[in-house]
Amino acid sequence: MMKLTKTTIDQLIVCDQVFHNWGRIVGTIGELFVPPKPDDSHTNFFYNHNTKQIEGRQFETPNGNLFIAFDVVENAFHFYSVASGKIKVTIEATQNYFHIISGIQKVLVANGIASSSCPEVVEFRFPQHFDEDGISKSIDSKSKTMWMQLRDGANRILSEITQELTIESEIRIWKTNFDTGIFHNDNKGLNQWAGLASADDEVIDVPYFYNSMVYKSAVVKPIDLKPLKNGYWEHINWNGAVLPITEFNTIEDYLTIAKPFLLESTKGLLNKLKQ
């Protein structure tokens, strides 16, 4: 059992922020080389628990389709050929940031991408985790294990939610806020966002599951709704349901309650539309 204390949650938050920085690199490759989508979904990515990697979308090169991945355990970037597997170049994330970008550029050029098209600058969300030499803060194995358990759990829960609610959505991590989430448009005016979010300044300063809806361009405000069994309705700084990690003693307990929370809050928000 992975105990949740203030210390371990603080460590998880830092881990989230460092991986968010690396996710920005994966997302930037998507932004540059994947055909654009109006909702920017071409820039999002996926945590694959089988490979322990944050994996970007495929993109075309003169040498065939590739994708970039950040290996959480190895703390390194790899490129993969869809046809032939891993390209035998390891770009260690322990290097200076400029060396990381240079390593990525070399792989792209070797696969026929013009150097002028390669990334030169990545806007990191948390630059404070780089030292004066451009080297990122390192993350210990315990924090990585917590992060992987939480994100894998979110993938599983959201997959079950889409099946039980019969909604269609990819389960992706978004470059901007680094949340593992789903988005559903029922084509009748209702949009739903739900998932696991990183600590932020908008909702709450710890990781949390969330659920929110917009109907015909108007936010569904969770006012005068029955209190949730777990979590709470937020309608001051944001509108939706929130389940903070701090309400639980272990990650296992947290993940056990997350699915019932999402189902209950979905029902509550839909009932609000009928009021």
Secondary structure as GFF3:
##gff-version 3
##sequence-region A 1 275
A	DSSP	alpha_helix	6	33	.	.	.	ID=ss1
A	DSSP	three_ten_helix	41	43	.	.	.	ID=ss2
A	DSSP	beta_strand	46	48	.	.	.	ID=ss3
A	DSSP	beta_strand	53	55	.	.	.	ID=ss4
A	DSSP	beta_strand	66	71	.	.	.	ID=ss5
A	DSSP	beta_strand	76	81	.	.	.	ID=ss6
A	DSSP	beta_strand	85	86	.	.	.	ID=ss7
A	DSSP	beta_strand	91	92	.	.	.	ID=ss8
A	DSSP	alpha_helix	97	110	.	.	.	ID=ss9
A	DSSP	three_ten_helix	115	117	.	.	.	ID=ss10
A	DSSP	three_ten_helix	127	129	.	.	.	ID=ss11
A	DSSP	alpha_helix	141	164	.	.	.	ID=ss12
A	DSSP	beta_strand	172	173	.	.	.	ID=ss13
A	DSSP	beta_strand	180	185	.	.	.	ID=ss14
A	DSSP	beta_strand	190	197	.	.	.	ID=ss15
A	DSSP	beta_strand	208	215	.	.	.	ID=ss16
A	DSSP	beta_strand	218	219	.	.	.	ID=ss17
A	DSSP	beta_strand	232	234	.	.	.	ID=ss18
A	DSSP	beta_strand	240	244	.	.	.	ID=ss19
A	DSSP	three_ten_helix	245	247	.	.	.	ID=ss20
A	DSSP	alpha_helix	251	274	.	.	.	ID=ss21
###
